[in-house]
Amino acid sequence: DIIPQPLLDQYLSMTDPARAQTVDTEIAKHCAYSLPGVALTLGRQNWHCLKDTYETLASDVQWKVRRTLAFSIHELAVILGDQLTAADLVPIFNGFLKDLDEVRIGVLKHLYDFLKLLHADKRREYLYQLQEFVVTDNSRNWRFRYELAEQLILILELYNPNDVYDYLRHIALTLCSDKVSEVRWISFKLVVAILQKFYANNANALGLNFINELVVRFRHCSKWVGRQAFAFICQVGMFSLSVSTCTFN
């Protein structure tokens, strides 16, 4: 009753390999690009009409098709709601996490948007996997690590101070020692955000331990780049404090 059945059938047939040979070699990519709009039109009550097509596209041999889905999976999660997301999207999301960097970047750019839609217990499972984003197929792909730091700043609000200390702190310290200055600079902001997280939640002991670790690792570093990192972290921290004070006043 929402759209004519022949039109829906025509859309679903876009995943047929034969059509890629006779109609358009990128027809599957076009299908993937349009899927969130089709899902929104049909509504979550009719997701069963699209589920098989989505799974077919998610396993397509062309990485461009999978990349298209990775960039929009957070939007589809909003459309489907938490129950369908946990049942049908999370397994595909997990597959994208292990895919090529060209696909993983789509997941990474909207990592916060997707994780915030999950229940706390399911969201906590990804703490173990965030470390994997530090490793890329091409070490020169520094923008991947930059995006990770940016997402972690947002993701901090989704986890309690103990989880941040046990898992995210290690990633932040690794990124602070990155070979690319742009990655290091955004990571300094991440470190300050972590400290703010600790003290805003009265986790003063965790904050003090983290500060001591920063002092040992960077302030007393034998290399000048490490000592410079400590100075920049202090600079970012003082700037954040000044902004907070001005806003409060």
HELIX and SHEET records of a PDB file:
HELIX    1   1 GLN A    5  LEU A   12  1                                   8    
HELIX    2   2 SER A   13  THR A   15  5                                   3    
HELIX    3   3 PRO A   17  THR A   22  1                                   6    
HELIX    4   4 ILE A   27  LEU A   42  1                                  16    
HELIX    5   5 ARG A   44  CYS A   49  5                                   6    
HELIX    6   6 LYS A   51  ALA A   58  1                                   8    
HELIX    7   7 TRP A   63  LEU A   84  1                                  22    
HELIX    8   8 THR A   85  LEU A   89  3                                   5    
HELIX    9   9 VAL A   90  LEU A   97  1                                   8    
HELIX   10  10 ASP A  101  LYS A  109  1                                   9    
HELIX   11  11 LEU A  111  LEU A  115  1                                   5    
HELIX   12  12 ALA A  120  ARG A  124  1                                   5    
HELIX   13  13 GLU A  125  TYR A  128  5                                   4    
HELIX   14  14 LEU A  130  VAL A  134  5                                   5    
HELIX   15  15 TRP A  142  ILE A  155  1                                  14    
HELIX   16  16 LEU A  156  LEU A  158  5                                   3    
HELIX   17  17 PRO A  161  ASP A  163  1                                   3    
HELIX   18  18 VAL A  164  LEU A  168  3                                   5    
HELIX   19  19 ARG A  169  CYS A  176  1                                   8    
HELIX   20  20 SER A  181  ALA A  200  1                                  20    
HELIX   21  21 ASN A  204  LEU A  214  1                                  11    
HELIX   22  22 VAL A  215  ARG A  219  3                                   5    
HELIX   23  23 TRP A  224  PHE A  248  1                                  25    
END                                                                             
